[in-house]
Amino acid sequence: MKLEFDWRCTCSACPEQYDIYLFGRPVAYFRLRWGYITVAEYDEYGSFGNKIFEMVYHDSTCGSLYTEDEESIKRRVEQEIIKHWLKQTGEQL
């Protein structure tokens, strides 16, 4: 089964932000600010929970994904979400 993540842009300016959905429910929040990517889980109340993944993306002036990097960054984030989900819940996707 191929998982289809739905990235919904909530802010296209700096910082670039997305809510990430899987199976119609929010599973993570993505934010790129000052060259730093943070991905956090959603808790049962729809708030941001624990960090799933973080990384330095580019220099500190960067507030949005470069087109040539966007797909590879999104795939990496999706892989980290899957690993986190399986580790935390033991659920099968």
C-alpha positions as CSV (number, residue, x, y, z in Angstrom):
1,M,0.0,0.0,0.0
2,K,1.4,3.4,-1.0
3,L,0.8,6.0,1.7
4,E,-0.5,9.4,0.4
5,F,0.4,12.2,2.7
6,D,-1.5,15.4,2.2
7,W,0.6,18.6,2.8
8,R,-1.7,21.6,3.4
9,C,0.1,24.9,3.4
10,T,-0.9,27.1,6.3
11,C,1.7,29.8,5.6
12,S,3.7,30.3,2.4
13,A,5.7,33.3,3.7
14,C,8.5,33.0,6.3
15,P,8.2,30.7,8.1
16,E,6.8,28.2,5.6
17,Q,4.4,26.0,7.4
18,Y,2.3,22.9,6.6
19,D,-0.2,20.6,8.4
20,I,0.5,17.1,7.2
21,Y,-2.4,14.7,6.9
22,L,-2.6,10.9,6.5
23,F,-5.9,9.0,6.1
24,G,-7.7,12.3,6.5
25,R,-6.3,13.1,10.0
26,P,-3.6,15.5,10.9
27,V,-0.4,13.6,11.9
28,A,2.3,16.3,11.9
29,Y,3.1,20.0,11.6
30,F,6.0,21.2,9.5
31,R,7.8,24.5,9.9
32,L,10.8,26.0,8.2
33,R,12.2,29.1,9.9
34,W,15.6,30.7,9.8
35,G,17.0,27.7,7.9
36,Y,15.8,25.2,10.4
37,I,13.1,22.5,9.9
38,T,11.0,21.3,12.7
39,V,8.3,18.6,12.5
40,A,6.0,18.0,15.4
41,E,3.2,15.5,16.1
42,Y,-0.4,16.5,16.7
43,D,-1.8,15.4,20.0
44,E,-5.3,14.2,20.6
45,Y,-6.5,17.8,21.1
46,G,-5.2,19.0,17.7
47,S,-2.3,20.8,19.3
48,F,1.4,20.4,18.6
49,G,3.0,17.7,20.6
50,N,6.5,16.1,20.7
51,K,9.1,16.8,18.0
52,I,9.3,14.1,15.5
53,F,12.2,15.4,13.4
54,E,14.4,18.5,13.1
55,M,17.3,19.5,10.9
56,V,19.3,22.4,9.6
57,Y,18.2,23.0,6.0
58,H,20.1,26.0,4.8
59,D,21.6,29.2,6.2
60,S,19.7,31.2,8.8
61,T,18.2,33.6,6.2
62,C,16.2,30.7,4.6
63,G,12.5,30.7,5.3
64,S,11.1,28.5,2.5
65,L,12.0,25.3,0.6
66,Y,13.9,25.7,-2.6
67,T,12.1,24.1,-5.5
68,E,14.8,21.6,-6.3
69,D,14.9,20.3,-2.7
70,E,11.2,20.3,-1.9
71,E,10.3,16.8,-2.9
72,S,13.3,15.2,-1.3
73,I,12.7,17.1,2.0
74,K,9.1,16.1,2.0
75,R,9.9,12.4,1.4
76,R,12.4,12.5,4.2
77,V,9.9,14.1,6.6
78,E,7.3,11.5,5.6
79,Q,9.7,8.7,6.4
80,E,10.4,10.2,9.8
81,I,6.7,10.5,10.5
82,I,6.1,6.9,9.6
83,K,9.0,5.7,11.9
84,H,7.8,7.9,14.7
85,W,4.2,6.7,14.3
86,L,5.2,3.1,14.4
87,K,7.5,3.6,17.4
88,Q,4.9,5.5,19.4
89,T,1.8,3.6,18.6
90,G,2.8,0.2,17.3
91,E,0.0,0.7,14.7
92,Q,0.2,-0.8,11.3
93,L,-0.2,1.6,8.5
